[in-house]
Amino acid sequence: GAAARAKEDAARAQRNFERIQFRAEKLRMKKERETKTEAVKQREAEERVRRLLSVRDRALARMGNLTDPQRILKPTAASSQPAAVESPLFPTTGYTESALMMDVRYKLGA
């Protein structure tokens, strides 16, 4: 009895030790994968920032010299244009309010 029990305990301890080693190996592999994916994400983010900075620099180069501080105070091309004649949003097919108010008969009825 006692020898068989000791043998079972030894076998169980061996299985438990193997399971612990297996799980530790799985955990180590998982951490390695996470580290690799994090490194890839970091490189992609750095590459994205580098590309965005490159696009911004090219756009600024195409715009020309933007270091003129007086440029902010100058009128824009749109504000320099003469004001357009304001047209009504919808065409009027009847009497306008101003035309009605000129009529004394309408004023008395209203």
C-alpha positions as CSV (number, residue, x, y, z in Angstrom):
1,G,0.0,0.0,0.0
2,A,2.5,2.6,1.1
3,A,5.0,1.8,-1.7
4,A,2.2,1.9,-4.3
5,R,1.0,5.2,-2.9
6,A,4.5,6.7,-3.0
7,K,4.9,5.5,-6.6
8,E,1.6,7.2,-7.5
9,D,2.6,10.4,-5.8
10,A,6.0,10.4,-7.6
11,A,4.2,9.8,-11.0
12,R,1.7,12.6,-10.2
13,A,4.5,14.9,-9.2
14,Q,6.3,14.1,-12.5
15,R,3.1,14.9,-14.5
16,N,2.6,18.1,-12.5
17,F,6.2,19.2,-13.2
18,E,5.8,18.5,-16.9
19,R,2.6,20.5,-17.0
20,I,4.2,23.4,-15.2
21,Q,7.1,23.3,-17.7
22,F,4.7,23.1,-20.6
23,R,2.6,26.0,-19.4
24,A,5.8,28.1,-18.7
25,E,6.9,27.4,-22.2
26,K,3.5,28.4,-23.6
27,L,3.6,31.6,-21.6
28,R,7.1,32.4,-22.8
29,M,6.1,31.9,-26.4
30,K,3.0,34.1,-25.9
31,K,5.1,36.9,-24.5
32,E,7.5,36.6,-27.4
33,R,4.7,36.9,-29.9
34,E,3.3,39.9,-28.0
35,T,6.7,41.5,-28.0
36,K,7.1,40.9,-31.7
37,T,3.7,42.3,-32.6
38,E,4.3,45.3,-30.4
39,A,7.6,45.9,-32.1
40,V,5.9,45.7,-35.5
41,K,3.2,48.1,-34.4
42,Q,5.8,50.5,-33.2
43,R,7.7,50.3,-36.4
44,E,4.5,50.9,-38.4
45,A,3.6,53.9,-36.3
46,E,7.1,55.4,-36.8
47,E,6.9,54.7,-40.5
48,R,3.4,56.4,-40.7
49,V,4.7,59.5,-38.8
50,R,7.7,59.6,-41.1
51,R,5.5,59.5,-44.2
52,L,3.1,62.1,-42.8
53,L,6.0,64.4,-42.1
54,S,7.3,63.8,-45.6
55,V,4.0,64.7,-47.1
56,R,3.7,67.8,-44.9
57,D,7.2,68.9,-45.9
58,R,6.5,68.4,-49.6
59,A,3.2,70.4,-49.3
60,L,5.0,73.3,-47.5
61,A,7.7,73.3,-50.2
62,R,5.1,73.6,-52.9
63,M,3.3,76.5,-51.1
64,G,6.5,78.5,-51.1
65,N,7.8,80.9,-48.4
66,L,5.4,81.0,-45.5
67,T,7.6,82.9,-43.2
68,D,6.1,86.3,-44.0
69,P,4.3,87.4,-40.8
70,Q,2.6,90.3,-42.5
71,R,0.8,87.8,-44.8
72,I,-1.7,87.1,-42.0
73,L,-2.8,90.7,-41.9
74,K,-3.3,91.1,-45.7
75,P,-6.8,90.7,-47.2
76,T,-7.5,87.4,-48.9
77,A,-8.3,87.1,-52.6
78,A,-12.0,86.4,-51.9
79,S,-12.4,89.4,-49.5
80,S,-10.7,91.7,-52.1
81,Q,-13.4,90.9,-54.7
82,P,-16.3,93.3,-55.1
83,A,-19.5,92.2,-53.3
84,A,-21.8,90.2,-55.4
85,V,-25.3,91.4,-56.0
86,E,-27.5,89.5,-53.6
87,S,-30.2,87.6,-55.3
88,P,-33.3,86.2,-53.6
89,L,-33.2,82.5,-52.7
90,F,-36.5,81.7,-54.4
91,P,-38.1,83.7,-57.3
92,T,-41.1,85.7,-56.2
93,T,-44.3,85.0,-58.2
94,G,-46.6,87.2,-56.3
95,Y,-46.5,90.4,-54.2
96,T,-43.5,91.1,-52.0
97,E,-43.9,92.3,-48.5
98,S,-42.4,95.7,-49.3
99,A,-44.9,96.1,-52.2
100,L,-47.8,95.2,-49.9
101,M,-46.7,97.6,-47.2
102,M,-46.8,100.4,-49.8
103,D,-50.5,99.8,-50.5
104,V,-52.7,101.7,-48.1
105,R,-55.6,99.3,-48.6
106,Y,-53.5,96.4,-47.4
107,K,-52.3,98.3,-44.3
108,L,-55.9,99.1,-43.3
109,G,-56.9,95.5,-43.8
110,A,-54.0,94.1,-41.8
